[in-house]
């Protein structure tokens, strides 16, 4: 059933509100999204009660993750954001450093680089428009994390999704990409 939307329901367990979605996954998975909401992916054969149990078991982790997220966001927003022109020049320079590794696939034409205020993503690549947009907030993150985001977005010109082939491309260019990505969390 490709293209079928997963069955999603809003639930509460132990005072924690979460979104549960039945998906084609092997295990129950839980995550705290950048906006602080909690999401649980449930294998098709599991019950909603299984999801509730997982949320209850991982309650401390959820609360700690939410607190860390709030602290990170507060720190990030305490730092003044640069002017868009300054951030654009900065990310264009970074992009120019990464571009040679992708010049062939881009036919020798650099992508358009943009910057905008984004709260849930560090970057967005639109291969059809040959365009990459970076979050203004990324400017305040460590340089190693910034390069990771630039490489990540460029890799979408090679592989449009986040499958194994995509991560193999990221690792080919940045073998330490996992450590760099952790700097963003």
C-alpha positions in Angstrom: 0.0 0.0 0.0 2.5 2.7 -1.0 1.5 6.2 -0.4 -1.0 5.2 2.3 -1.1 7.6 5.3 -0.3 6.0 8.6 -3.1 5.7 11.2 -2.4 8.5 13.7 -4.0 9.2 17.0 -3.3 11.6 19.9 -2.9 9.8 23.2 -1.9 10.5 26.8 0.0 8.2 29.2 1.3 9.3 32.6 0.4 12.9 31.9 2.5 12.9 28.7 0.6 13.8 25.5 1.9 12.1 22.4 1.1 11.3 18.8 1.0 7.6 17.9 1.2 6.4 14.4 1.0 2.9 13.0 3.8 2.3 10.6 5.7 -0.4 8.8 8.4 -0.6 11.5 9.8 -3.5 13.5 9.9 -1.9 16.9 8.1 0.7 18.9 10.1 4.0 18.4 9.8 7.2 20.4 11.2 10.6 19.8 10.9 14.2 21.0 10.6 16.5 18.0 12.3 19.9 17.8 9.0 21.6 18.7 8.8 19.5 21.9 6.0 17.2 20.9 6.4 13.5 21.5 5.9 11.0 18.6 5.7 7.2 18.8 5.8 4.9 15.8 4.0 1.6 16.4 4.4 -1.6 14.4 1.2 -2.5 12.6 0.6 -5.5 14.9 1.0 -3.6 18.2 -1.8 -2.2 20.4 -2.2 1.4 21.6 -1.6 0.0 25.1 1.9 -1.1 24.0 2.5 2.5 23.0 1.2 3.8 26.3 3.6 1.3 28.2 6.6 2.6 26.2 5.8 6.2 27.0 5.4 5.3 30.7 8.7 3.3 30.7 10.6 6.2 28.9 8.9 9.0 30.9 12.2 10.2 32.5 14.0 10.2 29.2 11.1 12.1 27.6 11.1 14.7 30.3 14.9 15.0 30.3 14.9 15.4 26.5 12.2 18.1 26.6 14.2 20.0 29.3 17.4 19.7 27.3 15.6 20.9 24.2 14.1 23.9 26.0 17.5 24.8 27.5 19.2 24.6 24.0 16.5 26.7 22.4 16.8 29.3 25.2 20.6 29.4 24.7 20.2 29.7 21.0 17.7 32.5 21.2 19.8 34.4 23.8 22.5 34.9 21.1 21.5 37.7 18.8 20.9 36.6 15.2 22.9 38.1 12.5 21.5 40.2 9.7 20.2 38.0 6.8 22.8 39.5 4.4 25.7 38.6 6.9 24.3 35.0 7.3 23.8 34.6 3.6 27.5 35.7 2.9 28.6 33.2 5.6 26.7 30.2 4.3 27.6 31.1 0.7 31.3 30.9 1.6 30.7 27.5 3.3 28.7 26.3 0.3 31.6 27.4 -2.0 33.9 25.1 0.1 31.6 22.1 -0.3 30.5 22.7 -3.9 33.6 21.2 -5.7 32.6 17.7 -4.3 29.2 18.1 -6.1 30.1 20.1 -9.2 29.8 17.2 -11.5 26.3 16.2 -10.4 25.2 19.9 -10.5 26.6 20.3 -14.1 29.1 22.9 -13.0 26.3 25.3 -11.8 26.3 26.3 -8.1 22.9 26.1 -6.4 21.1 29.2 -5.2 21.8 29.8 -1.5 19.1 31.4 0.7 18.7 32.1 4.4 15.5 32.5 6.4 14.2 32.2 9.9 13.2 28.6 10.5 12.4 26.9 13.8 12.1 23.2 13.0 14.9 22.7 10.4 18.5 23.7 9.9 18.3 23.5 6.2 16.2 22.6 3.2 17.3 21.4 -0.3 15.0 21.6 -3.3 16.9 19.8 -6.0 14.4 20.6 -8.7 15.0 24.4 -8.1 18.7 23.8 -7.5 18.3 25.7 -4.2 19.4 25.3 -0.6 17.9 27.4 2.2 19.7 27.6 5.6 18.1 28.5 8.9 19.3 31.9 10.2 19.6 30.2 13.6 22.3 27.9 12.2 24.7 30.8 12.2 24.9 30.6 16.0 25.8 26.9 16.0 29.4 25.5 16.0 31.2 25.6 12.7 31.5 21.8 12.6 27.8 21.6 12.9 27.3 24.2 10.2 29.5 22.3 7.7 27.5 19.1 8.5 24.3 20.9 7.5 25.8 22.3 4.3 27.1 18.8 3.3 23.8 17.2 4.4 21.8 19.5 2.1 24.2 19.1 -0.8 23.9 15.3 -0.5 20.2 15.7 -1.4 21.3 16.5 -4.9 22.6 13.0 -5.0 19.9 11.2 -3.0 16.6 13.0 -2.4 15.6 10.9 0.7 17.2 9.9 4.0 17.8 6.3 3.1 21.0 4.3 3.5 22.4 5.6 0.2 22.0 9.1 1.4 23.8 8.5 4.7 26.6 6.7 2.8 27.1 9.9 0.7 27.2 12.0 3.9 29.8 9.7 5.4 31.9 9.6 2.3 32.4 13.4 2.7 32.2 13.7 6.5 33.2 10.5 8.2 32.5 12.2 11.6 29.0 13.4 10.6 27.3 11.7 13.6 29.4 13.7 16.1 28.8 16.9 14.1 25.1 16.2 14.0 25.0 15.8 17.8 26.2 19.4 18.1 22.8 20.4 16.7 20.8 18.6 19.4 
